[in-house]
């Protein structure tokens, strides 16, 4: 039970502590009432008029003071316990935060490694794709070249075609002028063209025959390498005729200063 000297706030009904000084207000319904320091603003907002004369200071008996001390000590003990719990919780939070930060740093490092590895893989993939495209291009070129070689080798197996090529090579050479001079001296010769052997380049013999003698030439043909080499087989290359015992049977003609094969001449492209 509160003592007779205790002062009770007219608003919150709290008993003021020892030494706590209330303010005195005029309650329109109940007259003058004490108001604790915590409720002064509330009284003013309610329109209560404040008295200027000081209110008495709250006093307590020895038993009340002892009880207040015990309550305060219990409250302090509770606050200390709460503080300890809060500190422990804070430490745990800090430890978890540190662990999380370490985990985040580890994850960030792994992410950076994964991104670097991904970039390296993308670069390797791009390089592999470039090599694949280059390999396909090289393969296509190789196939094209192989087809060209096969076509050329098939043509080289055609003796009529080679005879026409040899005739055109000879007609474009200075030796055609030599035969023209001999024609002026000895008349039109018989002309024979023979593909001899199967070696590469393919050798093609061209013989010009007069009653007084012959002139022999060889054209080496490699259609793949596009080589057409003409060789004069008469020693000295001075335009003289050499004798030949066997009869030469013509299979080509000398017409208007050119060797002409039958039925048609191929051309060098």
CORWORA-V264907 format. One record per pair of residues at least 24 apart in sequence whose C-alpha atoms are under 7 Angstrom apart, sorted by the first residue. I is the first residue (numbers start at 0). J is the second residue. Records with the same first field share a line. If there is no record, write none. Layout:
I: J + J
This chain:
4: 57 + 58 + 59
5: 57 + 58 + 59
6: 57
8: 33 + 34 + 35
9: 33 + 34
10: 34 + 38
15: 57
16: 57
17: 57 + 58 + 59
18: 56 + 57 + 58
19: 56 + 57
20: 54 + 55 + 56 + 57
21: 54
22: 53 + 54
23: 49 + 50 + 54
24: 48 + 49 + 50
25: 49
148: 223
151: 222 + 223
158: 194
160: 265
162: 192 + 203
163: 260 + 264 + 265
164: 265 + 266 + 267
165: 203 + 218
166: 258 + 259
167: 266
168: 227
170: 257 + 258
177: 238
179: 256
185: 209
187: 253
188: 253
189: 249 + 252
190: 249 + 250 + 251 + 252 + 253
191: 248 + 249 + 250 + 251
192: 250 + 251
208: 247
212: 240 + 241 + 242 + 243
213: 240 + 241 + 242 + 243
214: 240 + 241
